[in-house]
Amino acid sequence: MSYENFAYYYDSLMDEQFYLDYYNFINEHADFKSILELGCGTGEIAIRLAKDNKEIYATDLSKDMLEVARLKALDANVNLMLGRVDMTDFKTDKAVDLILCLCDSINYVLSKKKVFQTFKNVYESLKYNGTFIFDVDSLYKMDYILDGYFEEEDAEDFYFKWSVKKVALGKVEHFVEIIDKENNEHIKEIHLQQTYSIEEYLTMLKKAGFNDIEYYGEFEKYHDESQRIIFICHKRRDSK
C-alpha cells in the first residue's frame, strides 16, 4: 500500500526535529558512503544525507512521494537518484554500505513472509560490514496508543482529520481526510499497518543472515512502553 495525494501534505504534518534526530542517529551508528533508502517518502532523510556528498539511491512505492522528493531535491540543489521500488521484491546492481527503511515503512508490509523477503533482499544488497537501519511501531503502540486515536484540525485554509482503529493484534487501520480550502481539494485515504514482537523481528533477521543486531526504543534505550523500535543490523562475514 502506498501514499497517493496525501503525499503532497505529508511534510506539513511531520516534526522537523524528528528528522534531525534521525540524521544524527544514523551518522552515529553507521560508517558509509553509499546508501539505499527503502520507503524514502518525501526524501527528508535522503536529502540531508545527500548534502554530505553521500551517494544515495532513494526509493519508494508511491509515485507521488517520489515526485515530492524530486522537487525537494531540486530545491535543495542535491543529486538524489530516485526510483520506484517494491521493498519486498528488489535487487541491486552493486552492494551498498548502508540500507535504510525508516518512519515505520516496514509496517506497511502486511505479511511475515514479505517482511522476511524484504530482510533477505536487504542482506543480499549490503556489502560485508554494511549496516541496515530500520524502525517499526511497537506492539505496545499499535495495541494501546494508536487504537482509538483521533486528531482533528480545522484551520482557515486547511482541514485535517486522522483516526486509527485496531483491526487485529498488532494491526491498525488509519483513516486520513484532508480538505485544502485554498485549492478546493478533498482527499481521503485508508492505510493498513502491521507489526510484530521484537522476538519475531529478530527471528526473521537472523534467518535472513543477520546475527549482529541491536535495537533501541526511539533514539534511546528500549523499554516496554517504547513506541518506535529502531533496529541496527550489521552484515558480517561470519553471519551465516
Helices and strands as residue ranges (DSSP letters): G 5-8, G 10-13, H 16-29, E 34-38, H 44-50, E 55-60, H 63-76, E 81-84, E 96-101, G 105-108, H 112-125, E 126-137, H 139-140, I 141-146, E 150-154, E 158-168, E 171-180, E 185-194, H 198-208, E 212-217, E 228-234
